[in-house]
Amino acid sequence: MESGYTRPKKTNADERRRLARAESKATRGQTLSSPPTKRKRGKSVATIAKELEAQRGQLTKRGYKFAVEHMDDAINWLRGAMALKQPWMPDGTERKGGDVELFFRLLGLLRDFSNARAPYQTPRLSAVAVVPGPPAKDGDQVTTMTVNIFNQRGEKVGDDAKVLTLHAVQGDEDAA
């Protein structure tokens, strides 16, 4: 069924107006096709952790292991091999089937694997620089303390006493 309606043809004037509108929007930094949208936020830490756990689950289902898991397996295998080739009994007598040379070679491998694995088990400690506070201003509360060190018999240790100067900054109730 036809309605009899025909769309009017575009004229050159219509085309010129459309192009002029597109140019003005382009000079203002807008695009024709997409309306302004909200700025996308990054993923939260919880979302990233969930994604990593999902990836880890997929890898373990396929039989893949992370390097530290392989290292743990190797350390356990080395412990078992050392137990089998232990050359001495707990009382110090020689053990049948023990191999001294192989035992110490396995011990060296265990040491190497343990050194490589250690950074992933405990945090690395490093020195921390202490930054001195701002200099005292007029009106700041200054407390000077003399510290003497005594041994368990009550005798003074050392000749010089340590002098500490503490500054309480105005507005800092905890320092006073």
N, C-alpha and C positions, 0 to 999 in steps of 0.2 A: 504494500500500500504506500503510495507516494503522497506526501503532504503538499507537494507543489512548491515548497519553499526551496529557493536556491540561495546559496551564500553569495554575498556580493564579492566581486573580485577586488583584490587589494590594488590600490592605485600607487603611483610613485610617491605621492604625498604621504600616504600611510607608512610606506617603507622608510621614507626619510625621517619621519617622526620616531619610528621604532629604533632606527640607528642612532639618532640624536640622544634618545633616552639611554640607550646602551652605552654610548660614549660618556655621558655625564655620570652614570653609575660607575663606570670603570675608572674615571678620574677620581671619584670619591672612595675607591677601594672596595666597592660592593660588586658582587657577582649577580648575574641575571638569574641563575638557576637555583641557588641555595639561599634560603633565608638565614639571618643571623642565628647562631646556635650558642648554647652554653659552652664554656671552655671545659674541655675534658680533663678530669682529674686523673692523677696517676693511681696505680693499684696500691691498696693498703698492704701493710706488712702481713696481716692475717691472710689476705688473698694470695699473696706471693708464697707464703708458707704452705697453704693448701695446695697450690699448683705444684710446688716442688714435691710435696708428699705424694700427690697423685702420680707424678712422673716416676718417682722412686718406686711406687707400687707397681706401675706398669713394667719397669725394668726388672723387678724381682720376679714378677709373674713369668717373664720370658727367660729367667735364669741368669740374668746379668747381675754382677755385684760391683760395688764401688771399690776403689783401690784399697781403702782402709779395711774393708771386709776381707779382701784377699790377704792383706797383711796379717790380720788377726788369725785367719785360717793357717797361714804359714807359721806363725808363732806357735800356735797350738800343735801343729804337726812336728815342729822342731822339739817342743817339749816332750812329746811322745817318743820321738826317735832318741832323744837323750836318755829317757827313762829305760829304753830297751838296750842301749849301748853303754849304760852306766858301768864303769870298770870296777867300782868298789862297793862293797856292802856297807850298811850303816855302821857296823862295828869296825870298819877299816880294812877288812880282809878283801882279797881279790875276788871278783865275781866271775863266774863262768859265763862266757859269751860276751863279756865286756870288751870294748875296744877303746884304749886310751886316746889314740890319735884321732879316731873318728869322733869321739866324745868332745874333744877340745875343738875340733873343726865345727861341729854342730853348735857348740857354745859360742864360738865366734860369729856364726851366722845368726844365732838368736840375739846376740848383742847388736849386730848391725840392723836387724829388723826392728828391735825395740827402740833403737835410736831414731830410726826413721818414723816410727809410729808415735813416739812421745809427744811431738808438737800437737797432735790431734787429740790428745787425751787431757793435757793440762795447759792452762793459759801461759803465755810467755810473759815473764815479769821484766819490766824495764825501769830505768831510773826516771824519776819525776823531778823536774826543776821547780823549786818553791820560789814564787815571785814575791819580793818584799812589798808590803803595803804602801799606801801613800804616806808622805811625810806628815808629821803632826802639825796642826794649825793652832793658832791662838784660840783658846777657849776649849780645846780638847782636854779630856781628863787623862793625865799621865800617871801611871803607877810604876814605881821602880821597886824591884824585888832583888834581894841578895840571896843566892842559893849556895848553901854549904853542903858538902857531901861527907857523911860519916859512915864508918864501918860498923859491924855488928857489936863491937865493944863500946861504941859511942865516941871513938876517937876521930878527929877531923882528918879527912883524906885529902891530900894536896895542899898547897900553900895558898893558891889564889881562889877567891870566891867568885862564882859566876854572877854577873849582874845582868838582869833582864829588865828591859824597859818595855812596858805595855802601853799602848795608846787606845783609848776608847773613843771612837768617832761619834759625833753627835747624831742621834737618831738610831744608833745601834744599841738596843737594850741588852742584847746577849753579851756584848763585849764588856759592859760595865760591871 
